[in-house]
Structure formats: C-alpha cells, structure tokens
Amino acid sequence: MNRSAKKLLIIGLVWPEPTSSAAGTRMIQLVDLFLHKDYEITFASAASKSDFSYDFSQTSVIEQQIKLNDESFNSFLKTLNPSIVMFDRFMVEEQYGWRVQQECPDALRILDTEDLHCLRSARQQSGKKQTEINLFSDTAKREIASILRCDLSLIISEVEMKILEETFKVDSSLLYYLPFLEKEITAEMVQNWIPFAERTDFVFIGNFLHEPNFNTVQNLKTKVWPLLRKKLPNASMNIYGAYTSPKVLQLENKNEKFFVKGRALNAKETIAKHKILFAPIQFGAGVKGKFIDAMQVGTPSITTSVGAEAMRGGLDWNGFIEDDVEISVKKAVELYENKTIWLLAQQNGVRIINERYSSLHFAEKFITVIEKLDLEKHRQENFIGQILNHHTTQSTKYMSLWIEEKNKK
C-alpha cells in the first residue's frame, strides 16, 4: 500500500478542547506528532465549535465541518483521498467507517479509543447497583466490533490492553499501546517549581461533562472533606473544572472552606499553586490527565486504585494510592505537613513521567509501525474484521442512508 502521500484525516467526535479535558489534550498530542512527521492533516467534525475549541489556525491543519448521515461526506472523502483515517472514539467509526471503507478502501483506518467506554460504563453500573462488574454489555459489543473493523486501535492504558486481549480475545496485532506523549521533566524545570513552603490547600480538577468527575467531587464533599478539615482546619478544598453545572456549584460551602471555582484558564498553573491534588475517583477508565498535569508541575496527589490504574507501572506513586477514606485522610495530612515525604512524592512523579510517558519512548516507533504496515496481509489475518465490515456496517450504512433520504424530504 502506498502511504507516501502522508495525508491524514481525523474525524472528531467534537472539536478538541485541551483546556477542558484530557481527551482534548490527547488529540492535540496526536495532531502534533503527525505534524512533526510532515503529514498533511485535515480535522473534520460534525460538532459545533465552542469558545474553548483548539485554534488550528496557528498550524497547517485544515478544518472541515461535515454533516452526519449526508452524502456530502462521501464527496469530501473522494476529493481528499487520505492515506490514513483516524476515528476519534468508536461512535465516530460507527457513523463514518462504512463511508471511509466505500470511498477510500486502501486508507489505513485507526481508532483512537481514548479509553474503553464499556469498562467505564460497567464500573459505573456496578457501583450504582452494588453488583459484580459485567463487561459484556451492548456498549462492549459495539466498541469491540469497532475495534475489529479498524486496522489498528490506539489504547492508552496497559490494563485496557490486557482486558481486550484476555477478556475479549482481541488479537494483539489490532491493538497499539500509545499513552500520553509528554515532554520529559528536566532538572531546570524542577528548580522552577513553586516550593513546598509557598503552596497551600488541596485541589481537584476535571471536566464535569464526565460523570466520574462529578462523582469524585460528591465523594470529596460528603466523605473525605468532613474528616480532613477537622485535622487541617486552616486548609481549603478548591474544585476546578470545565462545564461546571448547577449541581456541582451547589456543593460549594464557604463556611467549610469547600470552594467550587469553575473552569481553570490554565490547568497546570492552577494545580501548581496547590500542595496536593486529591482525587478519590470511584469509577472510570483510561488514564487520568489530571495526574499527568500534577506530575508535570510537581504537585503530589492522593487517589484510589481506580484513579491510578495503569499509570505507574512498577514505580512508586507521586503521593498515595488508598481506597479506604479514613486512611487516605491520614495520608493526606502526612503529605500536607511533612516536607520530606512531599518532596519524595514529587520526585516519584518525575520518574513516572520520564520513564512511562516521555514522547521520546513512543512517537518514532508508532509512526514507523503505521508506515511499514503491510495492510493487505494485515487485513487478511483479521478475517473477523472483514466479516464485520461486510455485514455489520451494512446495517449502519442502510440506517444512515434511510436518515439521509428522510432529511431530503
């Protein structure tokens, strides 16, 4: 297959907002990676832009507004003729995958999963119903089908790689582990961090369109903070996040020093001012961008085993991982008051970033893999994917065509 054209089409579920979510940051990291390798990039989405959508005008990326269930997308595809198409989450592949297959059969199809939606959903349901986690949901069927239809799926978590390979029996040749692509932390950067003595208080940050973040703030307010403020009466808890809804705002209690401050203009700068990031996450999936940001600015963190999942490998956490509320509060006091423990936690964060998330470890290898992939052979070996592309997409295709015809009337 000739991919010398180096033309990439990214179809976004939304226009990326790196200041609002880790998903937005992840997408811009991927865009930057391909730009660095001299790819011509077109970013297309049917979503509306917001005030916080990334400004591609400072780059060579071409923006394209597209329509759902509309043949104009086929015409756009034919004209563009990309060598690689990347779908931003499985729902986008469901919508546009069959059209890409029809118009650009030789294009490499990559699915950026962001995180396993079926895992996050299963954990959420398990928590609500107090039942065992059941991964084999309708969401899982849709998500795994999408992974099988694509040539390669980008997985951000090693835990999710294992689940896909062992629980869902997805062939490893279809999966590619690509974590956040971070710049390494240098000694000079560490020297410029705000020191222990100049930091105060606790911070939590997260996009509130994402249900695990609201759940975490509820947990902080009702279970964690009542215990913690008794031990540290002069400290405050500061909640930041994009799309702060009324249900989040009503959790604020100034008398208890529990403040809801809304969107942070710069997440890293906001986290850098505080002594500890406290995020007792109860459910979720993927890898949490808030901890990456915290490590990048030298802010230790306290979280749960779900929160830290797949992030540290065999390394020590940049703070504490604790599922028991009372023990986590005890550890928070220790970390807040003891400079030696705090500095050690900070250095643990440096190691995690530099050894597990440095773009130097992943970027070149990934580009080499996709540029050297023998697509014909690769697809022959994924016969289940061929079957799904042949049959499953027919239903999506004809539903989409039906909607298209209906819209014409």
TORDREN-636888 format. One record per residue (C-alpha): residue number from 1; residue in three letters; x, y, z. Coordinates in Angstrom, 2 decimals, decimal comma. Layout:
TORDREN-636888
[atom NUM; 'ALA'; [X; Y; Z]]
...
This chain:
TORDREN-636888
[atom 1; 'MET'; [0,00; 0,00; 0,00]]
[atom 2; 'ASN'; [1,28; 3,46; -0,90]]
[atom 3; 'ARG'; [1,17; 5,80; 2,07]]
[atom 4; 'SER'; [3,83; 8,10; 0,70]]
[atom 5; 'ALA'; [1,17; 10,83; 0,31]]
[atom 6; 'LYS'; [1,19; 11,20; 4,11]]
[atom 7; 'LYS'; [-2,31; 12,61; 4,15]]
[atom 8; 'LEU'; [-4,23; 12,15; 7,42]]
[atom 9; 'LEU'; [-7,92; 12,73; 8,02]]
[atom 10; 'ILE'; [-9,03; 12,87; 11,66]]
[atom 11; 'ILE'; [-12,79; 12,65; 12,23]]
[atom 12; 'GLY'; [-13,53; 14,15; 15,63]]
[atom 13; 'LEU'; [-16,49; 13,41; 17,87]]
[atom 14; 'VAL'; [-16,01; 17,04; 18,98]]
[atom 15; 'TRP'; [-13,56; 19,82; 18,19]]
[atom 16; 'PRO'; [-10,75; 19,20; 20,68]]
[atom 17; 'GLU'; [-10,65; 21,29; 23,86]]
[atom 18; 'PRO'; [-7,26; 20,67; 25,53]]
[atom 19; 'THR'; [-8,06; 23,23; 28,23]]
[atom 20; 'SER'; [-11,25; 21,31; 29,12]]
[atom 21; 'SER'; [-10,35; 17,63; 29,09]]
[atom 22; 'ALA'; [-7,62; 15,02; 28,89]]
[atom 23; 'ALA'; [-9,28; 13,72; 25,70]]
[atom 24; 'GLY'; [-8,68; 17,11; 24,08]]
[atom 25; 'THR'; [-5,05; 17,10; 25,22]]
[atom 26; 'ARG'; [-4,59; 13,58; 23,87]]
[atom 27; 'MET'; [-5,95; 14,56; 20,46]]
[atom 28; 'ILE'; [-3,68; 17,60; 20,15]]
[atom 29; 'GLN'; [-0,69; 15,44; 21,11]]
[atom 30; 'LEU'; [-1,57; 13,08; 18,23]]
[atom 31; 'VAL'; [-2,01; 16,01; 15,83]]
[atom 32; 'ASP'; [1,37; 17,43; 16,86]]
[atom 33; 'LEU'; [3,01; 14,04; 16,39]]
[atom 34; 'PHE'; [1,77; 13,72; 12,80]]
[atom 35; 'LEU'; [2,56; 17,37; 12,02]]
[atom 36; 'HIS'; [6,11; 16,77; 13,24]]
[atom 37; 'LYS'; [6,32; 13,93; 10,71]]
[atom 38; 'ASP'; [5,20; 16,23; 7,86]]
[atom 39; 'TYR'; [1,69; 14,85; 7,41]]
[atom 40; 'GLU'; [-0,98; 16,94; 5,73]]
[atom 41; 'ILE'; [-3,76; 16,89; 8,31]]
[atom 42; 'THR'; [-7,45; 17,60; 7,88]]
[atom 43; 'PHE'; [-9,53; 17,66; 11,06]]
[atom 44; 'ALA'; [-13,24; 17,15; 10,40]]
[atom 45; 'SER'; [-16,18; 17,13; 12,78]]
[atom 46; 'ALA'; [-19,97; 17,42; 12,64]]
[atom 47; 'ALA'; [-19,98; 19,03; 16,10]]
[atom 48; 'SER'; [-20,33; 22,73; 16,75]]
[atom 49; 'LYS'; [-17,30; 24,63; 17,96]]
[atom 50; 'SER'; [-17,15; 26,18; 21,40]]
[atom 51; 'ASP'; [-15,22; 29,15; 22,75]]
[atom 52; 'PHE'; [-12,67; 26,65; 24,05]]
[atom 53; 'SER'; [-12,09; 24,66; 20,85]]
[atom 54; 'TYR'; [-8,43; 24,43; 19,89]]
[atom 55; 'ASP'; [-7,25; 27,12; 17,48]]
[atom 56; 'PHE'; [-5,85; 25,21; 14,50]]
[atom 57; 'SER'; [-5,27; 28,46; 12,60]]
[atom 58; 'GLN'; [-1,77; 28,66; 14,11]]
[atom 59; 'THR'; [-0,93; 25,31; 12,45]]
[atom 60; 'SER'; [-1,10; 23,82; 8,96]]
[atom 61; 'VAL'; [-4,13; 21,70; 9,94]]
[atom 62; 'ILE'; [-7,13; 22,19; 7,63]]
[atom 63; 'GLU'; [-10,51; 22,32; 9,37]]
[atom 64; 'GLN'; [-13,58; 20,79; 7,75]]
[atom 65; 'GLN'; [-17,15; 20,98; 9,02]]
[atom 66; 'ILE'; [-19,02; 17,82; 7,99]]
[atom 67; 'LYS'; [-22,59; 16,54; 8,29]]
[atom 68; 'LEU'; [-23,95; 13,36; 9,82]]
[atom 69; 'ASN'; [-25,83; 10,99; 7,53]]
[atom 70; 'ASP'; [-25,09; 13,04; 4,44]]
[atom 71; 'GLU'; [-23,60; 12,03; 1,09]]
[atom 72; 'SER'; [-21,57; 15,25; 1,02]]
[atom 73; 'PHE'; [-19,11; 13,44; 3,29]]
[atom 74; 'ASN'; [-18,53; 10,85; 0,55]]
[atom 75; 'SER'; [-17,72; 13,59; -1,96]]
[atom 76; 'PHE'; [-15,37; 15,20; 0,55]]
[atom 77; 'LEU'; [-13,62; 11,85; 1,11]]
[atom 78; 'LYS'; [-13,18; 11,20; -2,63]]
[atom 79; 'THR'; [-11,63; 14,63; -3,16]]
[atom 80; 'LEU'; [-9,35; 14,43; -0,13]]
[atom 81; 'ASN'; [-8,34; 10,79; -0,69]]
[atom 82; 'PRO'; [-6,48; 10,39; 2,64]]
[atom 83; 'SER'; [-3,89; 7,67; 3,17]]
[atom 84; 'ILE'; [-4,82; 7,40; 6,87]]
[atom 85; 'VAL'; [-8,17; 8,00; 8,56]]
[atom 86; 'MET'; [-8,35; 8,29; 12,35]]
[atom 87; 'PHE'; [-11,67; 7,98; 14,16]]
[atom 88; 'ASP'; [-11,99; 9,82; 17,47]]
[atom 89; 'ARG'; [-13,83; 7,19; 19,59]]
[atom 90; 'PHE'; [-15,88; 4,22; 18,43]]
[atom 91; 'MET'; [-19,12; 6,18; 17,95]]
[atom 92; 'VAL'; [-17,44; 8,14; 15,16]]
[atom 93; 'GLU'; [-16,27; 4,94; 13,45]]
[atom 94; 'GLU'; [-19,84; 3,64; 13,59]]
[atom 95; 'GLN'; [-21,09; 6,77; 11,83]]
[atom 96; 'TYR'; [-18,41; 7,20; 9,19]]
[atom 97; 'GLY'; [-16,47; 3,93; 8,96]]
[atom 98; 'TRP'; [-18,56; 2,39; 6,18]]
[atom 99; 'ARG'; [-18,28; 5,55; 4,09]]
[atom 100; 'VAL'; [-14,49; 5,55; 4,51]]
[atom 101; 'GLN'; [-14,38; 1,87; 3,58]]
[atom 102; 'GLN'; [-16,51; 2,56; 0,49]]
[atom 103; 'GLU'; [-14,66; 5,64; -0,80]]
[atom 104; 'CYS'; [-11,09; 5,03; 0,46]]
[atom 105; 'PRO'; [-10,67; 1,25; 0,77]]
[atom 106; 'ASP'; [-6,87; 1,50; 0,81]]
[atom 107; 'ALA'; [-6,69; 4,05; 3,63]]
[atom 108; 'LEU'; [-5,32; 2,78; 6,94]]
[atom 109; 'ARG'; [-8,15; 3,03; 9,48]]
[atom 110; 'ILE'; [-7,08; 3,90; 13,03]]
[atom 111; 'LEU'; [-9,41; 4,07; 16,02]]
[atom 112; 'ASP'; [-8,33; 6,32; 18,90]]
[atom 113; 'THR'; [-10,34; 4,75; 21,72]]
[atom 114; 'GLU'; [-9,49; 7,50; 24,30]]
[atom 115; 'ASP'; [-10,47; 4,95; 26,93]]
[atom 116; 'LEU'; [-12,61; 1,81; 26,98]]
[atom 117; 'HIS'; [-16,14; 3,16; 27,24]]
[atom 118; 'CYS'; [-17,53; -0,29; 28,08]]
[atom 119; 'LEU'; [-15,15; -0,57; 31,06]]
[atom 120; 'ARG'; [-16,08; 2,85; 32,45]]
[atom 121; 'SER'; [-19,78; 2,14; 31,96]]
[atom 122; 'ALA'; [-19,54; -1,32; 33,59]]
[atom 123; 'ARG'; [-17,78; 0,12; 36,62]]
[atom 124; 'GLN'; [-20,34; 2,88; 36,95]]
[atom 125; 'GLN'; [-23,24; 0,41; 36,80]]
[atom 126; 'SER'; [-21,51; -1,89; 39,27]]
[atom 127; 'GLY'; [-21,12; 0,98; 41,74]]
[atom 128; 'LYS'; [-24,73; 2,11; 41,39]]
[atom 129; 'LYS'; [-26,24; -1,37; 41,70]]
[atom 130; 'GLN'; [-23,61; -2,81; 44,07]]
[atom 131; 'THR'; [-23,15; -5,80; 41,79]]
[atom 132; 'GLU'; [-20,20; -7,54; 40,17]]
[atom 133; 'ILE'; [-18,68; -5,77; 37,15]]
[atom 134; 'ASN'; [-20,19; -7,11; 33,92]]
[atom 135; 'LEU'; [-18,09; -6,13; 30,92]]
[atom 136; 'PHE'; [-20,23; -7,94; 28,35]]
[atom 137; 'SER'; [-22,71; -5,15; 27,68]]
[atom 138; 'ASP'; [-24,26; -3,79; 24,48]]
[atom 139; 'THR'; [-21,71; -0,96; 24,67]]
[atom 140; 'ALA'; [-18,94; -3,55; 24,72]]
[atom 141; 'LYS'; [-20,40; -5,30; 21,66]]
[atom 142; 'ARG'; [-20,42; -2,03; 19,75]]
[atom 143; 'GLU'; [-16,96; -0,97; 20,94]]
[atom 144; 'ILE'; [-15,26; -4,32; 20,27]]
[atom 145; 'ALA'; [-16,92; -4,53; 16,84]]
[atom 146; 'SER'; [-15,50; -1,10; 16,03]]
[atom 147; 'ILE'; [-12,02; -2,19; 17,16]]
[atom 148; 'LEU'; [-12,25; -5,31; 14,98]]
[atom 149; 'ARG'; [-13,38; -3,32; 11,94]]
[atom 150; 'CYS'; [-10,38; -0,97; 12,18]]
[atom 151; 'ASP'; [-6,82; -1,80; 11,20]]
[atom 152; 'LEU'; [-5,32; -0,50; 14,43]]
[atom 153; 'SER'; [-6,76; 0,79; 17,71]]
[atom 154; 'LEU'; [-4,80; 3,11; 19,97]]
[atom 155; 'ILE'; [-5,05; 2,08; 23,63]]
[atom 156; 'ILE'; [-3,94; 4,49; 26,34]]
[atom 157; 'SER'; [-3,85; 2,02; 29,25]]
[atom 158; 'GLU'; [-1,96; -1,25; 29,69]]
[atom 159; 'VAL'; [-4,82; -2,53; 31,86]]
[atom 160; 'GLU'; [-7,20; -1,99; 28,94]]
[atom 161; 'MET'; [-4,77; -3,75; 26,57]]
[atom 162; 'LYS'; [-4,93; -6,77; 28,88]]
[atom 163; 'ILE'; [-8,75; -6,69; 29,11]]
[atom 164; 'LEU'; [-9,07; -6,51; 25,32]]
[atom 165; 'GLU'; [-6,62; -9,35; 24,75]]
[atom 166; 'GLU'; [-7,63; -11,67; 27,61]]
[atom 167; 'THR'; [-11,32; -10,98; 28,26]]
[atom 168; 'PHE'; [-12,49; -10,07; 24,76]]
[atom 169; 'LYS'; [-9,84; -12,14; 22,90]]
[atom 170; 'VAL'; [-8,91; -9,31; 20,53]]
[atom 171; 'ASP'; [-5,76; -10,15; 18,60]]
[atom 172; 'SER'; [-2,80; -8,09; 19,80]]
[atom 173; 'SER'; [-1,91; -7,16; 16,19]]
[atom 174; 'LEU'; [-5,02; -4,92; 16,15]]
[atom 175; 'LEU'; [-4,06; -3,03; 19,32]]
[atom 176; 'TYR'; [-1,35; -0,46; 19,86]]
[atom 177; 'TYR'; [-0,36; 0,88; 23,27]]
[atom 178; 'LEU'; [0,18; 4,62; 22,96]]
[atom 179; 'PRO'; [-0,01; 6,56; 26,25]]
[atom 180; 'PHE'; [0,05; 10,32; 26,71]]
[atom 181; 'LEU'; [3,06; 11,75; 24,87]]
[atom 182; 'GLU'; [4,75; 14,08; 27,33]]
[atom 183; 'LYS'; [7,91; 16,17; 27,34]]
[atom 184; 'GLU'; [10,47; 14,90; 29,82]]
[atom 185; 'ILE'; [10,84; 16,83; 33,09]]
[atom 186; 'THR'; [14,31; 18,37; 33,35]]
[atom 187; 'ALA'; [16,28; 19,40; 36,45]]
[atom 188; 'GLU'; [15,84; 23,02; 35,38]]
[atom 189; 'MET'; [12,06; 22,64; 35,31]]
[atom 190; 'VAL'; [12,10; 21,12; 38,80]]
[atom 191; 'GLN'; [14,10; 24,09; 40,10]]
[atom 192; 'ASN'; [11,43; 26,47; 38,81]]
[atom 193; 'TRP'; [8,54; 24,67; 40,52]]
[atom 194; 'ILE'; [6,75; 26,50; 43,33]]
[atom 195; 'PRO'; [8,37; 25,22; 46,56]]
[atom 196; 'PHE'; [6,62; 23,38; 49,39]]
[atom 197; 'ALA'; [6,59; 26,42; 51,73]]
[atom 198; 'GLU'; [4,80; 28,61; 49,18]]
[atom 199; 'ARG'; [1,99; 26,17; 48,43]]
[atom 200; 'THR'; [-1,29; 25,79; 50,29]]
[atom 201; 'ASP'; [-4,53; 23,85; 50,18]]
[atom 202; 'PHE'; [-5,97; 20,95; 48,22]]
[atom 203; 'VAL'; [-7,18; 20,94; 44,62]]
[atom 204; 'PHE'; [-9,35; 18,78; 42,39]]
[atom 205; 'ILE'; [-9,80; 19,42; 38,68]]
[atom 206; 'GLY'; [-11,88; 17,71; 35,99]]
[atom 207; 'ASN'; [-14,33; 18,22; 33,14]]
[atom 208; 'PHE'; [-17,84; 17,94; 34,60]]
[atom 209; 'LEU'; [-19,35; 16,61; 31,40]]
[atom 210; 'HIS'; [-17,52; 13,47; 32,51]]
[atom 211; 'GLU'; [-19,62; 11,68; 35,15]]
[atom 212; 'PRO'; [-16,68; 10,19; 37,15]]
[atom 213; 'ASN'; [-15,51; 13,74; 37,95]]
[atom 214; 'PHE'; [-18,85; 14,83; 39,44]]
[atom 215; 'ASN'; [-19,00; 11,58; 41,40]]
[atom 216; 'THR'; [-15,48; 12,27; 42,76]]
[atom 217; 'VAL'; [-16,42; 15,77; 43,93]]
[atom 218; 'GLN'; [-19,51; 14,36; 45,67]]
[atom 219; 'ASN'; [-17,25; 11,85; 47,38]]
[atom 220; 'LEU'; [-14,84; 14,61; 48,44]]
[atom 221; 'LYS'; [-17,65; 16,75; 49,81]]
[atom 222; 'THR'; [-19,59; 14,10; 51,73]]
[atom 223; 'LYS'; [-16,96; 11,59; 52,88]]
[atom 224; 'VAL'; [-13,43; 12,97; 52,63]]
[atom 225; 'TRP'; [-13,60; 16,66; 53,47]]
[atom 226; 'PRO'; [-15,61; 16,37; 56,72]]
[atom 227; 'LEU'; [-12,78; 14,22; 58,13]]
[atom 228; 'LEU'; [-9,89; 16,12; 56,56]]
[atom 229; 'ARG'; [-10,92; 19,64; 57,62]]
[atom 230; 'LYS'; [-11,08; 18,53; 61,27]]
[atom 231; 'LYS'; [-7,39; 17,60; 61,05]]
[atom 232; 'LEU'; [-6,34; 20,57; 58,88]]
[atom 233; 'PRO'; [-8,80; 23,37; 59,80]]
[atom 234; 'ASN'; [-6,79; 26,09; 58,02]]
[atom 235; 'ALA'; [-6,71; 24,28; 54,66]]
[atom 236; 'SER'; [-9,32; 24,62; 51,91]]
[atom 237; 'MET'; [-10,51; 22,32; 49,14]]
[atom 238; 'ASN'; [-10,64; 24,02; 45,73]]
[atom 239; 'ILE'; [-12,67; 22,42; 42,94]]
[atom 240; 'TYR'; [-11,96; 23,43; 39,35]]
[atom 241; 'GLY'; [-13,43; 22,12; 36,12]]
[atom 242; 'ALA'; [-14,83; 22,90; 32,72]]
[atom 243; 'TYR'; [-18,62; 22,86; 32,27]]
[atom 244; 'THR'; [-19,40; 23,33; 35,95]]
[atom 245; 'SER'; [-23,13; 22,66; 36,18]]
[atom 246; 'PRO'; [-25,56; 23,92; 38,88]]
[atom 247; 'LYS'; [-25,41; 20,52; 40,62]]
[atom 248; 'VAL'; [-21,64; 20,98; 41,02]]
[atom 249; 'LEU'; [-21,91; 24,62; 42,08]]
[atom 250; 'GLN'; [-24,41; 23,80; 44,82]]
[atom 251; 'LEU'; [-21,78; 21,63; 46,53]]
[atom 252; 'GLU'; [-19,83; 24,74; 47,49]]
[atom 253; 'ASN'; [-19,77; 25,62; 51,20]]
[atom 254; 'LYS'; [-17,63; 28,64; 52,05]]
[atom 255; 'ASN'; [-18,00; 28,08; 55,80]]
[atom 256; 'GLU'; [-16,45; 24,64; 55,36]]
[atom 257; 'LYS'; [-13,75; 26,04; 53,03]]
[atom 258; 'PHE'; [-15,06; 23,84; 50,20]]
[atom 259; 'PHE'; [-14,87; 26,09; 47,14]]
[atom 260; 'VAL'; [-16,18; 25,41; 43,61]]
[atom 261; 'LYS'; [-14,27; 27,77; 41,31]]
[atom 262; 'GLY'; [-15,30; 26,69; 37,81]]
[atom 263; 'ARG'; [-13,05; 26,48; 34,78]]
[atom 264; 'ALA'; [-9,30; 26,91; 35,27]]
[atom 265; 'LEU'; [-7,82; 29,03; 32,49]]
[atom 266; 'ASN'; [-4,62; 27,01; 32,76]]
[atom 267; 'ALA'; [-4,91; 23,61; 34,48]]
[atom 268; 'LYS'; [-1,20; 23,16; 35,14]]
[atom 269; 'GLU'; [-0,72; 26,64; 36,59]]
[atom 270; 'THR'; [-3,76; 26,12; 38,82]]
[atom 271; 'ILE'; [-2,58; 22,73; 40,09]]
[atom 272; 'ALA'; [0,97; 24,11; 40,59]]
[atom 273; 'LYS'; [-0,19; 26,58; 43,25]]
[atom 274; 'HIS'; [-1,62; 23,88; 45,49]]
[atom 275; 'LYS'; [0,10; 21,47; 47,82]]
[atom 276; 'ILE'; [-1,88; 18,31; 46,96]]
[atom 277; 'LEU'; [-4,21; 17,11; 44,20]]
[atom 278; 'PHE'; [-6,87; 15,00; 45,93]]
[atom 279; 'ALA'; [-8,90; 12,81; 43,57]]
[atom 280; 'PRO'; [-10,66; 9,82; 45,21]]
[atom 281; 'ILE'; [-12,01; 8,51; 41,89]]
[atom 282; 'GLN'; [-14,61; 5,74; 42,29]]
[atom 283; 'PHE'; [-15,02; 4,59; 38,69]]
[atom 284; 'GLY'; [-13,64; 5,34; 35,26]]
[atom 285; 'ALA'; [-11,27; 4,01; 32,65]]
[atom 286; 'GLY'; [-8,23; 5,04; 30,64]]
[atom 287; 'VAL'; [-5,52; 7,22; 32,12]]
[atom 288; 'LYS'; [-6,27; 10,41; 34,05]]
[atom 289; 'GLY'; [-4,80; 13,58; 32,57]]
[atom 290; 'LYS'; [-5,12; 15,44; 35,89]]
[atom 291; 'PHE'; [-2,37; 13,27; 37,40]]
[atom 292; 'ILE'; [-0,10; 13,82; 34,40]]
[atom 293; 'ASP'; [-0,59; 17,58; 34,79]]
[atom 294; 'ALA'; [0,10; 17,35; 38,52]]
[atom 295; 'MET'; [3,34; 15,43; 37,97]]
[atom 296; 'GLN'; [4,40; 17,93; 35,31]]
[atom 297; 'VAL'; [4,24; 20,78; 37,88]]
[atom 298; 'GLY'; [5,47; 18,88; 40,92]]
[atom 299; 'THR'; [2,17; 18,55; 42,79]]
[atom 300; 'PRO'; [1,84; 15,25; 44,69]]
[atom 301; 'SER'; [-1,53; 13,51; 44,56]]
[atom 302; 'ILE'; [-3,75; 11,16; 46,52]]
[atom 303; 'THR'; [-6,13; 8,88; 44,68]]
[atom 304; 'THR'; [-7,72; 5,42; 44,59]]
[atom 305; 'SER'; [-6,54; 2,27; 42,86]]
[atom 306; 'VAL'; [-9,01; 3,01; 40,03]]
[atom 307; 'GLY'; [-7,68; 6,57; 39,75]]
[atom 308; 'ALA'; [-4,06; 5,50; 39,46]]
[atom 309; 'GLU'; [-4,81; 2,43; 37,35]]
[atom 310; 'ALA'; [-2,16; 1,59; 34,74]]
[atom 311; 'MET'; [-0,28; 4,82; 35,33]]
[atom 312; 'ARG'; [2,77; 3,98; 37,40]]
[atom 313; 'GLY'; [3,82; 0,51; 36,23]]
[atom 314; 'GLY'; [6,20; -0,80; 38,90]]
[atom 315; 'LEU'; [7,17; 2,69; 40,09]]
[atom 316; 'ASP'; [6,14; 4,44; 43,32]]
[atom 317; 'TRP'; [3,20; 6,84; 43,07]]
[atom 318; 'ASN'; [3,69; 10,59; 43,42]]
[atom 319; 'GLY'; [1,84; 10,55; 46,72]]
[atom 320; 'PHE'; [-0,50; 7,83; 47,95]]
[atom 321; 'ILE'; [-2,95; 5,34; 46,44]]
[atom 322; 'GLU'; [-5,58; 4,46; 49,01]]
[atom 323; 'ASP'; [-9,17; 3,18; 48,72]]
[atom 324; 'ASP'; [-10,08; 3,48; 52,41]]
[atom 325; 'VAL'; [-11,38; 7,00; 53,18]]
[atom 326; 'GLU'; [-10,01; 7,24; 56,73]]
[atom 327; 'ILE'; [-6,54; 6,01; 55,71]]
[atom 328; 'SER'; [-6,48; 8,36; 52,71]]
[atom 329; 'VAL'; [-7,26; 11,30; 55,03]]
[atom 330; 'LYS'; [-4,45; 10,23; 57,37]]
[atom 331; 'LYS'; [-2,05; 10,02; 54,41]]
[atom 332; 'ALA'; [-3,23; 13,43; 53,17]]
[atom 333; 'VAL'; [-2,33; 15,04; 56,49]]
[atom 334; 'GLU'; [1,07; 13,33; 56,42]]
[atom 335; 'LEU'; [1,76; 14,50; 52,87]]
[atom 336; 'TYR'; [0,49; 18,01; 53,60]]
[atom 337; 'GLU'; [2,64; 18,57; 56,67]]
[atom 338; 'ASN'; [5,82; 16,57; 56,03]]
[atom 339; 'LYS'; [8,13; 18,27; 53,53]]
[atom 340; 'THR'; [10,43; 15,21; 53,21]]
[atom 341; 'ILE'; [7,55; 12,90; 52,24]]
[atom 342; 'TRP'; [6,15; 15,59; 49,93]]
[atom 343; 'LEU'; [9,47; 16,06; 48,08]]
[atom 344; 'LEU'; [9,91; 12,31; 47,69]]
[atom 345; 'ALA'; [6,40; 12,09; 46,20]]
[atom 346; 'GLN'; [7,31; 14,90; 43,82]]
[atom 347; 'GLN'; [10,40; 13,03; 42,60]]
[atom 348; 'ASN'; [8,32; 9,87; 42,11]]
[atom 349; 'GLY'; [6,17; 11,90; 39,71]]
[atom 350; 'VAL'; [9,25; 12,95; 37,73]]
[atom 351; 'ARG'; [10,24; 9,29; 37,32]]
[atom 352; 'ILE'; [6,75; 8,26; 36,19]]
[atom 353; 'ILE'; [6,61; 10,99; 33,52]]
[atom 354; 'ASN'; [10,16; 10,45; 32,24]]
[atom 355; 'GLU'; [10,10; 6,66; 32,24]]
[atom 356; 'ARG'; [6,49; 5,94; 31,24]]
[atom 357; 'TYR'; [5,15; 8,93; 29,30]]
[atom 358; 'SER'; [8,08; 10,52; 27,50]]
[atom 359; 'SER'; [7,20; 11,00; 23,82]]
[atom 360; 'LEU'; [10,81; 10,02; 23,06]]
[atom 361; 'HIS'; [9,92; 6,42; 24,01]]
[atom 362; 'PHE'; [6,83; 6,13; 21,81]]
[atom 363; 'ALA'; [6,50; 8,66; 18,96]]
[atom 364; 'GLU'; [9,05; 7,40; 16,43]]
[atom 365; 'LYS'; [8,17; 3,75; 16,95]]
[atom 366; 'PHE'; [4,47; 4,38; 16,38]]
[atom 367; 'ILE'; [4,99; 6,26; 13,13]]
[atom 368; 'THR'; [7,37; 3,53; 11,89]]
[atom 369; 'VAL'; [4,78; 0,83; 12,65]]
[atom 370; 'ILE'; [1,94; 2,52; 10,72]]
[atom 371; 'GLU'; [4,14; 3,48; 7,77]]
[atom 372; 'LYS'; [5,56; -0,02; 7,37]]
[atom 373; 'LEU'; [2,33; -1,94; 7,95]]
[atom 374; 'ASP'; [1,50; -4,37; 5,13]]
[atom 375; 'LEU'; [-2,19; -3,53; 5,04]]
[atom 376; 'GLU'; [-3,32; -6,29; 2,67]]
[atom 377; 'LYS'; [-1,66; -9,02; 4,75]]
[atom 378; 'HIS'; [-2,79; -7,36; 8,00]]
[atom 379; 'ARG'; [-6,42; -7,36; 6,87]]
[atom 380; 'GLN'; [-6,29; -10,94; 5,63]]
[atom 381; 'GLU'; [-5,20; -12,02; 9,10]]
[atom 382; 'ASN'; [-8,13; -10,13; 10,64]]
[atom 383; 'PHE'; [-10,87; -12,18; 9,00]]
[atom 384; 'ILE'; [-13,39; -11,47; 11,77]]
[atom 385; 'GLY'; [-12,88; -7,79; 10,99]]
[atom 386; 'GLN'; [-13,57; -8,48; 7,33]]
[atom 387; 'ILE'; [-16,80; -10,27; 8,25]]
[atom 388; 'LEU'; [-17,88; -7,34; 10,43]]
[atom 389; 'ASN'; [-17,02; -4,83; 7,73]]
[atom 390; 'HIS'; [-19,03; -6,90; 5,27]]
[atom 391; 'HIS'; [-22,12; -7,45; 7,42]]
[atom 392; 'THR'; [-22,32; -5,19; 10,45]]
[atom 393; 'THR'; [-21,65; -2,00; 8,59]]
[atom 394; 'GLN'; [-24,45; -2,82; 6,18]]
[atom 395; 'SER'; [-26,98; -2,15; 8,94]]
[atom 396; 'THR'; [-25,25; 1,09; 9,88]]
[atom 397; 'LYS'; [-24,99; 2,00; 6,21]]
[atom 398; 'TYR'; [-28,65; 1,47; 5,40]]
[atom 399; 'MET'; [-29,85; 3,18; 8,56]]
[atom 400; 'SER'; [-27,66; 6,16; 7,64]]
[atom 401; 'LEU'; [-28,91; 6,15; 4,03]]
[atom 402; 'TRP'; [-32,52; 5,97; 5,29]]
[atom 403; 'ILE'; [-31,93; 9,03; 7,52]]
[atom 404; 'GLU'; [-30,21; 10,76; 4,59]]
[atom 405; 'GLU'; [-33,24; 10,20; 2,34]]
[atom 406; 'LYS'; [-35,61; 11,25; 5,13]]
[atom 407; 'ASN'; [-33,67; 14,51; 5,57]]
[atom 408; 'LYS'; [-34,11; 15,31; 1,88]]
[atom 409; 'LYS'; [-37,89; 15,40; 2,18]]
